[in-house]
């Protein structure tokens, strides 16, 4: 019911607000204009003046009345304006705004539910990325491997990482370079790190590169994303291995790339002829040690692949994620080292060699692509942590990197051998192991294919969590197998896990035999 | 000239290779198979057997001859196979490969130049990203601000960052959480950090959010990229402010987004009507403190913007990069806090508050977008450093964050006031300062527009390096001005820099007056 216009209460509101309650304290640390602003705001917030016709005194009058300068008053008023408590009408002065912020807040609250229920609108890109699955419905991303969970694939033994050495080097480099490590830094990466990596890669991976070809990145996935975004237009084709590291497909989908899976044979990726529309602009491979099958790409296949890339103006992305952990002889030379036509984009990471949480990797780019890669990185997220980069540079140049690799190679080789021994003893009746020459994983093929679903369920239940090989397959239809990780667990843990698995399987057999017999 | 088939030398080569030079040392640390592999490889590398018809002895014969097991021989041979030194012909045994790796290397060398000269093929995306320019042809990305260079815009005082405290907290958290911080971690970000940020943002930015709405990212650019990739399809439109933070346009281009610049007036971004094809799916704004003009978005404009977003099914990206450094009163409440329809994507960074090298930022996502953001992050580069995240969580919960902000606000306010005093005294005849209520920068408008090119050149020469305002403009045609950074320099440095600029300008005036007079 509208109130009659003549009510005295209404008339009082229309009058000029006097702000009699305001108390300014000239001895306080808070500046006068802030005190004024705060107290006026509290008055206005009370809602007594919220009908839009209450006028404020002029700044001159307010200043005189409160004994402060006009600029103090203006500062307070401009803030109240900005926050929506006041509005100005030209020629008529300043009024209390029709809609006070708090009122607005309450009013809008009512619309919340209706508006939020509108279905979420996400881009096609989000939908195009395959969901992150895990071999056993277990989120590796969140925990690496949770307590009581074992034999998960691709997990390095981070408890062996010499974190104390790392922190000591970090302190040294911080003491030496100081605030220079706190600023924005190069999009390419730390120059000392690029030099150290170039030397390492030339010596130990037979790469042929100059430090200026190296771009430091935040791990293997960013290396892939930057490369894909730099050389492929959305909708163009990349070939990947099938089976393949699951993140590869997700990263390439994010880049808007069409992903075509290619099978693996004993020599590596099969470069069969394709219809012209499926010819690749990039071919993703793991030549040192195919993930997850463990095949080392043959020399013949390497040269065929490079010829193919050259002839089709394509790039080869060499993911050299764990070449360092080769148990049979020294690591094979990289593809990058035998590429003389600038077609190989080489990428490595310290996630497996040192630990994943450093979030550091590197690209060795063909010279003519370096600028494009750096440009993408600078637009994407600027650069990696300068402190971590400088620490890694020191870790390499002072010899800790090589000695850690050497030490871990020995530990992993022992664990691999122990795993093989124990596995064959305890589970040799059900699986045939494929002995890997490198890496952190072992493929175990089922002798009785029909046991697959049972084993998958039981491994998931008992916390011994190899990935089903099929988890890494796109179109490949391989015989059933599981990929076990052996690297992150001690002998005791390995033996205990395998005993647990073997007895769970035996129990299941007995129960189902019993079940069958009693029926 | 082909050699006659009957030459004795040829016949000798066709015979079985005996590897007489091989010396195996049973006491060496190097395994026998590695010694065998290495020495056989050296023999083969010598090139004496490289014509493709030299056959190897059987593994049985070789094993017997050298007194080693057949498995030792097989390991060595398989490696030589993999590396391309050997090839097998079914039924005929093992031969020296036609093309030895080293031969291949040399042969290919000749093709290098021709192949590399092919023009670099980079994606359209790379070309679409505007080049990274700087206000004064000076690469901020590489150095922040080099020695002897001053008054660069947007540089925080990293020398005031309490790095010793940070490192102490880091050591504490490492001691407490140990190897758990070395593994892969959550794509969303550290849960303690998300809780600490949610509490901070609700208390000090008047945000309304739950820790589950927070996604930790590697800085503001990644926040933008993830948001753009999550809600826009390639080719769809985003509005940005004009003038604008230059990286915004680059990030959105990387996401394949069409960027439409919108002018700024005294209330903030102007939401004028647009042709339907230019309607935005995302609107990028800096409401607390427009970069670089410093305008605070009015309350009316905020509500208009949110209404517009709701009515057009668009999202507002609120870049709240330096709201903490407000000198007039407490920071204004965020847009996010008054959005009740899930249309605001709020993003912050510690690059200005703490220091850029931490590479940490955060998104407060509308609830229905959180999963999409996390999915994009997991495909992009997994997650940020768990150690740095945990350290930041502790830095916030133990009160260092707030006390650092408070301390820096005081330092910056003093530097701002000192800059204004000195600037007006020394350069007041040429510039009119626009006093900022917040942030690290001050806009100085030219009184004599024709001096622009001269001042631009001179600032570049003498190492006092404000950015030309035009550098941040896309279509906006503003009066000539420079954006000075005052935050990262001491009083002495500020005064010295302004004296240097004033006297360089005076010298230039005198020289050109003199030149004119003498002509």
Interface residues (C-beta under 8 A of the other chain):
Chain A: X33 X34 X37 X38 X75 X79 X81 X82 X83 X84 X85 X87 X97 X99 X101 X104 X105 X108 X109 X111 X112 X115 X116 X118 X119 X120 X121 X122 X123 X124 X125 X126 X129 X131 X132 X140 X141 X142 X143 X144 X145 X155 X158 X159 X161 X163 X167 X171 X174 X179 X181 X182 X183 X184 X185 X186 X187 X218 X219 X221 X222 X225 X229 X230 X231 X232 X233 X234 X247 X250 X251 X253 X254 X256 X296 X298 X299 X300 X302 X303 X310 X313 X328 X329 X332 X333 X338 X340 X341 X342 X343 X355 X356 X357 X358 X359 X366 X367 X368 X369 X372 X375 X376 X378 X379 X380 X381 X382 X383 X384 X385 X386 X387 X388
Chain B: X33 X34 X37 X38 X75 X78 X79 X81 X82 X83 X84 X85 X87 X97 X99 X101 X104 X105 X108 X109 X111 X112 X115 X116 X118 X120 X121 X122 X123 X124 X125 X126 X129 X131 X132 X140 X141 X142 X143 X144 X145 X155 X158 X159 X161 X163 X167 X171 X174 X179 X181 X182 X183 X184 X185 X186 X187 X218 X219 X221 X222 X225 X229 X230 X231 X232 X233 X234 X247 X250 X251 X253 X254 X256 X296 X297 X298 X299 X300 X302 X303 X310 X313 X328 X329 X332 X333 X338 X340 X341 X342 X343 X355 X356 X357 X358 X359 X366 X367 X368 X369 X372 X375 X376 X378 X379 X380 X381 X382 X383 X384 X385 X386 X387 X388 X437
